[in-house]
Amino acid sequence: MHIHVNGRNVEITDAIKAYAKEKLGKVAAHYDQIQAIDIILTVIKNPSVADSHVAEVNCKVFGDLIRVEEKAESMYASIDLISDKLERQVRKYKEKNLKSKSNMESIRTSAKEENIEE
């Protein structure tokens, strides 16, 4: 799995990059079907904007894309928020896929049983 960190209007330090990879790497441990996580960290330079640090994540899963965005007053806070949000969405996606697979298996087995009885 690949984690890539980009910055817009901000210099990405090694500390921020390591922190983002650590927090979002834990999400990848929950679901092994994640191919890549792209993190885009942005700072809005308008002084009237309170939550000026934005973190966006595009999580590539086989056949799908999970996108999450959060804003906060500091970059570390936005990474924390996005980590929690991504974890919830990945868990929801995983459960949805497991349910659909188990439903398909139950349909197949019931179809096989009907064919055997005939």
Secondary structure, 3 states (H helix, E strand, C coil): CEEEEEEECCCCCHHHHHHHHHHHHHHHHHCCCEEEEEEEEEECCCCCCCCCEEEEEEEEECCEEEEEEEEECCHHHHHHHHHHHHHHHHHHHHHHHHHHHHHHHHHHHHHHHHHHHC
